Each structure stands twice: as structure tokens, then as C-alpha cells.
Amino acid sequence: MKSDQKFFLLAIACYYSSTVLSKTVTGTFNSVQAETTYGQYVTKFCFHGETAEVQYELNSTGKDGKLYFFLDEHWHSANSQNNCWDKLKLARITHELKEVTGNQTLAHFISPKTWHIVYADIHTCKDKGSPISEPITVRYKLVLLNPDTLGNPTSHFSDEETGLLGFYQILVIAYFVLLCIFSSEVYHAITKGGPMYLVLKMLSIGMVLQSSGIFFMFLHLYGYSKDGIGSPLLEFTSEFLDICAHFQMLYLLINLSLGWTLGSSKVHHLQENHWKSRPVIPVALFLSVYQGILLMWELLEGSEHKVYNAYQNTAGVLLIIIRILLAVIFTGNLYNTVSIERSALRREFYKNFAKSCLIWFLCYPIMVITSLVFANYIRYKLITIGVRSAQSISMILLYKLFLSRSLYWEVSALSATTMPLRMDKTFGIKLYS
């Protein structure tokens, strides 16, 4: 086979592999890719129970095609092998694809186990120098199933994802109830104008973005529970909205913590002397932009759109470091502000404001570090539930702070020059009832 034809087939195989976004997996088994990588990687899944199984459908049977099942604890060792046969020998289970349909029950363990599934055929471990005269291409569909509460293999959810549908359902209901109760009060505060106008508007945009992302993820997971596919578009949209909400909140918190005046009748942008007097501002902006690039890279390049799994690679570790640095910058700036503040009321406001903001900044790094003491199959859902809950709590606390007539409104009305949001001087005229 010509090199360009081989490359073309490999590109097609890689494309099908990259479109695996769920646990009803479809694609093409390809002998060219299987030979190149000592077995074509298909997917992974965390199975539990005695009746967990993999069901498959093929459009034809290949020549000596087999599925190899590797335990997660053996996968790294197998993937580092330089010999094809040595790699495949580490597979715990081997299933021959003799029929166009079939299934394979997974070995039962006391605790859930993650399995990696690899395809190989007669061409996979042949000599590298000899070309493949008739490459095998077989269209496939794999359905990966865990047992439900009755022990029947009907659940499409991996053990890494069990419980997430119920969690998102609770979040959707909670956001709907909060919307019904507080939307009129927030809308009234925004339309009324005043010192809380812009901050509430920006906070509300962040809340809408996050709640929309949560709702889209709920719809995806609900569909996923039915067919193991769901909607990759909804999943992608949810993760994208989550990133947008993060940057909306980041922009808001940096504005507030660095003392940019947003509440006056004329909005002041960064001025040249502000940049000179606060060199930390360009550092914070650079870190924010760099974080955005890393997040979008993770979202677009990952075979599965799971932002909360990003910590498993180098880019994800950098994301955690950047968030910690932003928290340090934020905390240091607020500390300097509080240290020169004489009013006990304003100091109390800044302390409450700092607590709410630090929850937003540090929830992801803290949950990642906390998850390391748990088993691998628990980490993703622990991080997801922890981060989503913490971010929602942070937004609610900020709403409570900025809508409080007993604290923020009184502080804003003092027109203190150190306040990030303040009323312009009104010469004794009371603007609010």
C-alpha cells in the first residue's frame, strides 16, 4: 500500500476515534491504525457488578479480529511496551469477533474497575516492514452496560458518572425555585440603578450562563441515560457556557477587588496611571487570558468534553496553578485595602466579599487535591459535584451581600474612595428610599 493511502486510512480511523463522545460507541475498526499503535484503542469504561457487559454489532466479521480488555492498573504498563505481543499478553480478557453480534461479560471485582478496550487483528503484530495488502475495515457499535438496581445490565453510566444525573436534576430544580423567588427583586434592583446596578447586572449574566450550562448538561445526561449517547452538542455547549460563566465571574471579581469604579454615573476604564500604580493588573489579566486559552484547548482537543478531568494532564495542572495565583493576587489586593480601612462596616463588607470570592477561585483546586485520597472512579463526580455546588453557593452569597440593605447598600452610600462600587456624591440628596 502506498504511504499516502496508508496515511489517509489512518486519518479516517483517527477521526472516528475522536468522535467517540459517549458509551454507546460507534466507529471503524481499522487494521492500519491497529498495526501502528499495537492495537486500536476504542474506549474505556468503569464497570461494576456480576452482570456488567459489552454488547457489539459489526457490519461484517474481520479476519481474526479480537477485542482485548485491559484493567486500568495494567494499562500504563501495557501502553509502554515496545513489543506488540508483549502488550496484548497483558490483556485480562480476550474476545474473538466471530459473529456480527455478540457480548462479553466482564470479570466481577468487589470494587468497580476501569477497563480499556483495544481492537487487534492478524495484521496488528506482523513485521513492520511488510505492507498490508488487504487492510481490514469493519464498522462497529459497542454498547457498554452496568447493572441497574435490579441487577440487569441496562445502565449506560460508568461508575465515574453514576449519580450525576440526579445531582444535575437537583441543581436545575434549585435554580428554578431561586429564579421564582428572587428574580423580581434582582430585576427591580437592576432597573432601579444606583451603586448596585452594574455589579448585579454582571453577576446576573454569570448566573444565567452557569444555570444554562447546568440545564443543558442535565438534558444531555437524561438522554444519555436512555441510549448511552445523549447529545454531544448539548454537552459541548454546557462546557462552553461553564467557561463563559467562569470568565464573567473572573472579570467581575477582578474589577471589584482591584477597585475599578463601576457604580458611578460614568464608567471609568483602566487609565494609564492606574496601570502604573497597580502593576498587578496586567499580571492578573495575562493569567486570565492564558487560563482561557488552556480551557478552550482542553474543550476542543479532548475526546470527551470533561473540563473537570483536565487536571490529569499538563494543561490541567497549569490551570490549577493559575487559579491559585489569581486567588493570591486577589487576596493580597483585598488585604491591602482592608489594612488601610478605618471603618468597621467597610472592613466587614470586604471580609464577606473575600470569603465569597475565594470560594469561587479555590473550589476547583481544593476539590482536585481532596479527590486524590479517593479511588479513581470517584474523583470525577466528586470534583464535578463539589465545584458546581461551591460556585452556586458563591454566587448566592454574593447576591445576598450586594442586595443587603444592612451592609453593602450602607457602605456604598458612604461614597468611600476605597470602595470598588460607590455612589457619586449627591450633595446630601438621598437617592434611595
C-alpha positions as CSV (number, residue, x, y, z in Angstrom):
1,M,0.0,0.0,0.0
2,K,1.2,3.5,-0.8
3,S,2.3,5.7,2.0
4,D,-0.3,8.4,1.2
5,Q,-3.1,5.8,1.1
6,K,-2.0,4.4,4.5
7,F,-1.9,7.9,5.9
8,F,-5.4,8.6,4.6
9,L,-6.8,5.4,6.2
10,L,-5.1,6.3,9.4
11,A,-6.6,9.8,9.4
12,I,-10.1,8.3,8.9
13,A,-9.5,5.9,11.7
14,C,-8.3,8.7,14.0
15,Y,-11.4,10.8,13.0
16,Y,-13.7,8.0,14.0
17,S,-11.8,7.5,17.3
18,S,-12.0,11.2,18.1
19,T,-15.8,11.3,17.7
20,V,-16.3,8.8,20.5
21,L,-18.1,11.0,22.9
22,S,-20.3,8.6,24.8
23,K,-20.6,5.0,25.9
24,T,-22.7,3.8,23.0
25,V,-19.5,3.8,20.9
26,T,-19.6,3.8,17.1
27,G,-16.7,3.9,14.6
28,T,-14.5,1.7,12.4
29,F,-12.0,-1.0,13.3
30,N,-9.0,-0.4,11.0
31,S,-6.0,-2.7,10.7
32,V,-3.7,0.2,9.6
33,Q,-4.3,2.0,12.9
34,A,-4.2,-1.2,14.9
35,E,-0.8,-2.0,13.4
36,T,0.6,1.5,14.0
37,T,-0.3,1.6,17.7
38,Y,-0.1,-2.1,18.6
39,G,-3.8,-2.3,18.8
40,Q,-6.6,0.3,18.0
41,Y,-7.8,2.0,21.2
42,V,-11.6,2.0,21.4
43,T,-12.7,3.4,24.7
44,K,-12.6,2.9,28.5
45,F,-15.4,2.3,31.0
46,C,-15.8,1.8,34.7
47,F,-17.7,-1.5,35.3
48,H,-19.2,-3.0,38.4
49,G,-21.3,-6.0,39.4
50,E,-21.5,-9.5,38.1
51,T,-23.7,-8.7,35.0
52,A,-21.7,-5.8,33.5
53,E,-21.2,-6.5,29.9
54,V,-20.2,-5.1,26.5
55,Q,-22.5,-5.7,23.5
56,Y,-21.3,-5.2,20.0
57,E,-22.7,-5.1,16.4
58,L,-20.5,-5.3,13.3
59,N,-21.2,-4.9,9.6
60,S,-19.0,-7.9,8.9
61,T,-16.6,-10.1,10.6
62,G,-12.9,-9.4,10.2
63,K,-10.0,-11.9,9.9
64,D,-9.1,-13.0,13.4
65,G,-10.4,-9.7,14.9
66,K,-10.4,-9.6,18.7
67,L,-11.3,-7.2,21.5
68,Y,-8.7,-7.0,24.3
69,F,-9.7,-5.8,27.7
70,F,-7.1,-4.2,29.9
71,L,-7.5,-3.3,33.6
72,D,-6.6,0.3,34.3
73,E,-3.8,-0.7,36.7
74,H,-2.2,-2.7,33.8
75,W,-2.9,-0.2,31.1
76,H,0.1,2.1,31.6
77,S,2.5,-0.9,31.6
78,A,0.9,-2.3,28.5
79,N,1.0,1.0,26.7
80,S,4.7,1.4,27.3
81,Q,5.6,-2.0,25.8
82,N,7.8,-1.9,22.7
83,N,6.7,-5.3,21.6
84,C,3.2,-5.8,20.2
85,W,2.8,-9.4,21.6
86,D,4.0,-8.4,25.0
87,K,1.4,-5.6,25.1
88,L,-1.5,-7.8,24.1
89,K,-0.5,-10.5,26.6
90,L,-1.2,-8.1,29.4
91,A,-4.9,-8.1,28.5
92,R,-7.1,-9.7,31.2
93,I,-9.8,-10.7,28.8
94,T,-9.7,-11.5,25.0
95,H,-12.9,-11.8,23.0
96,E,-12.9,-13.1,19.4
97,L,-15.2,-11.3,17.0
98,K,-16.6,-14.4,15.2
99,E,-20.1,-13.2,14.7
100,V,-21.6,-9.9,13.7
101,T,-23.3,-9.5,17.1
102,G,-22.3,-10.7,20.5
103,N,-21.5,-9.7,24.0
104,Q,-18.8,-10.1,26.6
105,T,-19.4,-10.2,30.4
106,L,-16.7,-8.5,32.5
107,A,-15.0,-10.2,35.4
108,H,-16.5,-9.2,38.7
109,F,-14.5,-7.4,41.4
110,I,-15.5,-6.3,44.8
111,S,-14.8,-2.6,43.9
112,P,-15.6,-1.0,40.5
113,K,-12.8,-1.4,37.9
114,T,-12.0,0.7,34.8
115,W,-11.3,-1.3,31.7
116,H,-9.6,-0.2,28.5
117,I,-10.8,-1.8,25.3
118,V,-8.5,-2.3,22.3
119,Y,-9.0,-3.9,18.9
120,A,-6.4,-6.0,17.1
121,D,-6.4,-8.5,14.1
122,I,-4.0,-10.6,12.2
123,H,-2.1,-7.6,10.8
124,T,-1.6,-5.9,14.2
125,C,1.6,-7.7,15.3
126,K,3.1,-8.5,11.9
127,D,6.5,-7.4,10.9
128,K,6.6,-3.6,10.4
129,G,8.5,-3.9,7.1
130,S,5.8,-5.8,5.2
131,P,2.9,-3.8,3.8
132,I,-0.8,-4.7,4.5
133,S,-2.1,-5.9,1.2
134,E,-5.8,-6.0,2.2
135,P,-6.5,-3.8,5.2
136,I,-9.5,-4.8,7.3
137,T,-12.1,-2.1,8.0
138,V,-15.2,-3.1,10.0
139,R,-17.9,-0.7,11.2
140,Y,-18.8,-1.3,14.8
141,K,-21.2,-0.3,17.5
142,L,-20.3,-1.1,21.2
143,V,-22.9,-0.7,24.0
144,L,-21.2,-0.7,27.4
145,L,-23.6,-1.5,30.3
146,N,-23.6,-1.6,34.0
147,P,-26.2,-3.4,36.1
148,D,-29.1,-1.4,37.4
149,T,-30.6,-1.6,40.9
150,L,-32.3,-4.9,39.9
151,G,-29.0,-6.4,38.6
152,N,-30.0,-6.2,34.9
153,P,-27.3,-4.8,32.5
154,T,-29.2,-1.7,31.4
155,S,-27.4,1.3,32.9
156,H,-25.2,3.3,30.4
157,F,-23.4,5.2,33.1
158,S,-19.9,4.4,34.0
159,D,-19.2,4.3,37.7
160,E,-17.3,7.6,37.3
161,E,-20.7,9.2,36.3
162,T,-23.3,7.4,38.5
163,G,-25.3,9.9,40.5
164,L,-24.5,12.9,38.3
165,L,-27.9,12.9,36.6
166,G,-29.7,13.1,40.0
167,F,-27.3,15.9,41.1
168,Y,-27.9,18.0,38.0
169,Q,-31.7,17.4,38.4
170,I,-31.5,18.8,41.9
171,L,-29.5,21.8,40.7
172,V,-32.0,22.5,37.9
173,I,-34.9,22.4,40.4
174,A,-32.9,24.6,42.9
175,Y,-32.1,27.2,40.3
176,F,-35.7,27.3,39.1
177,V,-37.0,27.8,42.7
178,L,-34.5,30.6,43.3
179,L,-35.5,32.2,40.0
180,C,-39.1,32.2,41.0
181,I,-38.4,33.7,44.4
182,F,-35.7,36.3,43.8
183,S,-35.9,37.2,40.1
184,S,-38.3,40.1,40.7
185,E,-36.1,41.6,43.5
186,V,-32.9,41.3,41.4
187,Y,-34.7,42.8,38.4
188,H,-36.0,45.7,40.5
189,A,-32.5,46.4,41.8
190,I,-31.0,46.4,38.3
191,T,-33.7,48.6,36.7
192,K,-33.5,51.0,39.7
193,G,-29.9,51.8,39.0
194,G,-27.6,53.1,41.7
195,P,-24.4,51.6,43.3
196,M,-25.5,48.0,42.8
197,Y,-26.6,48.3,39.2
198,L,-23.6,47.2,37.3
199,V,-22.3,44.6,39.7
200,L,-25.8,42.9,39.9
201,K,-26.0,43.0,36.1
202,M,-22.7,41.3,35.7
203,L,-23.4,38.8,38.5
204,S,-26.8,38.0,36.9
205,I,-25.1,37.4,33.5
206,G,-22.7,34.9,35.2
207,M,-25.7,33.2,36.9
208,V,-27.6,32.9,33.6
209,L,-24.6,31.4,31.9
210,Q,-23.9,28.9,34.6
211,S,-27.6,27.9,35.1
212,S,-28.0,27.5,31.3
213,G,-24.9,25.2,31.2
214,I,-26.3,23.1,34.1
215,F,-29.6,22.8,32.3
216,F,-28.0,21.7,29.0
217,M,-25.8,19.2,30.9
218,F,-29.0,17.8,32.6
219,L,-30.7,17.4,29.2
220,H,-27.6,15.6,27.8
221,L,-27.3,13.2,30.8
222,Y,-31.0,12.5,30.7
223,G,-30.7,11.5,27.0
224,Y,-27.5,9.6,27.8
225,S,-29.4,7.5,30.4
226,K,-31.8,6.4,27.7
227,D,-29.4,5.5,24.9
228,G,-25.8,5.9,26.1
229,I,-25.3,8.7,23.5
230,G,-27.2,11.8,24.7
231,S,-26.3,14.9,22.8
232,P,-22.6,15.7,22.3
233,L,-23.7,19.2,21.1
234,L,-25.5,19.9,24.4
235,E,-22.5,18.5,26.3
236,F,-20.1,20.8,24.4
237,T,-22.5,23.8,24.8
238,S,-22.8,23.2,28.5
239,E,-19.0,23.1,29.0
240,F,-18.6,26.2,26.8
241,L,-21.2,28.1,28.9
242,D,-19.4,27.0,32.0
243,I,-16.2,28.5,30.7
244,C,-18.0,31.7,29.8
245,A,-19.6,31.9,33.2
246,H,-16.2,31.4,34.8
247,F,-14.7,34.4,32.9
248,Q,-17.7,36.6,33.5
249,M,-17.2,36.0,37.2
250,L,-13.5,36.3,37.0
251,Y,-13.9,39.7,35.2
252,L,-16.4,40.8,37.9
253,L,-14.2,39.7,40.8
254,I,-11.0,41.3,39.5
255,N,-12.8,44.5,38.8
256,L,-14.2,44.6,42.3
257,S,-11.0,43.5,44.1
258,L,-8.8,46.0,42.2
259,G,-11.1,48.9,43.0
260,W,-12.2,49.8,39.5
261,T,-15.2,52.2,39.8
262,L,-18.2,50.6,38.2
263,G,-21.0,52.2,40.1
264,S,-20.6,55.8,39.2
265,S,-22.7,57.6,36.6
266,K,-19.7,57.4,34.2
267,V,-17.9,54.1,34.0
268,H,-14.1,54.5,34.3
269,H,-11.9,52.1,32.4
270,L,-8.3,51.4,33.1
271,Q,-6.2,54.5,32.8
272,E,-2.5,54.8,32.2
273,N,-1.8,56.0,35.7
274,H,-3.9,53.1,37.1
275,W,-1.6,50.6,35.2
276,K,1.5,52.3,36.6
277,S,0.2,52.4,40.1
278,R,-1.0,48.8,40.1
279,P,1.4,46.6,38.2
280,V,-0.5,43.6,39.4
281,I,-3.3,44.4,37.0
282,P,-1.5,43.3,33.8
283,V,-0.3,40.2,35.6
284,A,-3.9,39.3,36.5
285,L,-5.1,40.0,33.0
286,F,-2.3,37.9,31.4
287,L,-3.1,35.0,33.7
288,S,-6.8,35.3,32.9
289,V,-6.2,35.2,29.2
290,Y,-3.7,32.3,29.4
291,Q,-6.2,30.4,31.5
292,G,-8.9,31.0,28.8
293,I,-6.5,29.6,26.2
294,L,-5.9,26.5,28.2
295,L,-9.6,25.9,28.9
296,M,-10.6,26.2,25.3
297,W,-7.7,23.9,24.3
298,E,-9.0,21.3,26.7
299,L,-12.5,21.7,25.5
300,L,-11.7,21.4,21.8
301,E,-8.9,18.8,21.9
302,G,-10.4,16.4,24.5
303,S,-12.1,13.2,23.1
304,E,-14.5,13.6,26.0
305,H,-15.7,17.1,26.9
306,K,-15.0,16.9,30.7
307,V,-13.4,20.2,31.9
308,Y,-13.3,18.8,35.4
309,N,-11.0,16.0,34.2
310,A,-8.5,18.5,32.8
311,Y,-6.2,18.1,35.9
312,Q,-5.0,14.8,34.5
313,N,-2.6,16.4,32.0
314,T,-0.1,19.2,31.9
315,A,-2.5,21.8,30.7
316,G,-4.9,20.9,33.5
317,V,-2.1,21.3,36.2
318,L,-1.3,24.7,34.8
319,L,-5.0,25.7,35.1
320,I,-4.9,24.8,38.8
321,I,-1.7,26.8,39.3
322,I,-3.2,29.8,37.5
323,R,-6.3,29.7,39.6
324,I,-4.3,29.6,42.8
325,L,-2.1,32.6,41.6
326,L,-5.2,34.6,40.8
327,A,-6.6,33.8,44.3
328,V,-3.3,35.0,45.8
329,I,-3.4,38.3,43.7
330,F,-7.0,38.8,44.7
331,T,-6.4,38.1,48.4
332,G,-3.3,40.3,48.5
333,N,-5.1,43.3,47.0
334,L,-8.0,43.0,49.3
335,Y,-5.7,42.7,52.3
336,N,-4.0,45.9,51.4
337,T,-7.4,47.6,51.0
338,V,-8.7,46.3,54.4
339,S,-5.4,47.2,56.2
340,I,-5.9,50.9,55.5
341,E,-9.6,50.9,56.0
342,R,-10.8,52.5,59.3
343,S,-14.5,51.9,59.1
344,A,-15.5,48.6,60.8
345,L,-18.6,48.4,58.5
346,R,-16.4,48.6,55.4
347,R,-13.9,46.0,56.8
348,E,-16.8,43.7,57.4
349,F,-18.0,44.1,53.9
350,Y,-14.6,43.3,52.4
351,K,-14.2,40.2,54.6
352,N,-17.6,38.8,53.5
353,F,-16.8,39.7,49.9
354,A,-13.4,38.0,50.1
355,K,-14.9,34.8,51.5
356,S,-17.4,34.5,48.7
357,C,-14.8,35.2,46.0
358,L,-12.3,32.8,47.4
359,I,-14.9,30.0,47.3
360,W,-15.2,30.7,43.6
361,F,-11.4,30.9,42.9
362,L,-10.3,28.0,45.0
363,C,-13.1,25.4,44.8
364,Y,-11.6,23.6,41.8
365,P,-8.0,23.3,43.1
366,I,-9.3,22.3,46.6
367,M,-11.6,19.6,45.2
368,V,-8.9,18.2,42.9
369,I,-6.5,17.9,45.8
370,T,-9.2,16.4,48.0
371,S,-10.2,13.9,45.4
372,L,-6.7,12.4,45.4
373,V,-7.4,10.5,48.5
374,F,-10.3,8.7,46.9
375,A,-10.4,5.9,44.3
376,N,-10.1,6.9,40.6
377,Y,-13.7,6.1,39.7
378,I,-15.0,8.5,42.4
379,R,-12.8,11.5,41.6
380,Y,-14.6,12.9,38.5
381,K,-18.1,13.0,40.1
382,L,-16.7,14.3,43.4
383,I,-14.9,17.2,41.7
384,T,-18.0,17.9,39.5
385,I,-20.4,17.9,42.4
386,G,-18.1,19.9,44.6
387,V,-17.2,22.6,42.1
388,R,-20.7,23.1,40.8
389,S,-22.1,23.3,44.4
390,A,-19.3,25.7,45.6
391,Q,-19.8,28.0,42.6
392,S,-23.5,28.1,43.1
393,I,-23.0,28.9,46.8
394,S,-20.5,31.6,46.0
395,M,-23.0,33.3,43.6
396,I,-25.8,33.1,46.2
397,L,-23.6,34.7,48.9
398,L,-22.6,37.5,46.5
399,Y,-26.2,38.2,45.7
400,K,-27.0,38.3,49.4
401,L,-24.1,40.6,50.1
402,F,-24.9,43.1,47.3
403,L,-28.7,43.1,47.9
404,S,-28.3,43.6,51.7
405,R,-29.6,47.0,52.8
406,S,-27.9,46.5,56.1
407,L,-24.3,46.2,54.8
408,Y,-23.5,46.8,51.1
409,W,-26.1,49.5,50.5
410,E,-25.0,51.4,53.6
411,V,-21.3,51.0,52.6
412,S,-21.9,52.2,49.1
413,A,-23.9,55.1,50.3
414,L,-20.9,56.3,52.2
415,S,-19.1,57.2,49.0
416,A,-15.8,55.9,50.3
417,T,-13.0,56.3,47.8
418,T,-11.7,52.9,48.7
419,M,-15.0,51.2,47.8
420,P,-14.9,49.3,44.5
421,L,-18.5,50.3,43.8
422,R,-19.8,53.5,45.1
423,M,-22.3,56.3,44.6
424,D,-21.1,59.6,43.2
425,K,-21.5,62.4,45.6
426,T,-25.1,63.6,45.7
427,F,-24.6,66.7,47.9
428,G,-26.8,65.3,50.6
429,I,-29.6,64.3,48.3
430,K,-30.9,60.8,49.2
431,L,-31.3,58.7,46.1
432,Y,-32.9,55.6,47.6
433,S,-35.9,55.0,49.7
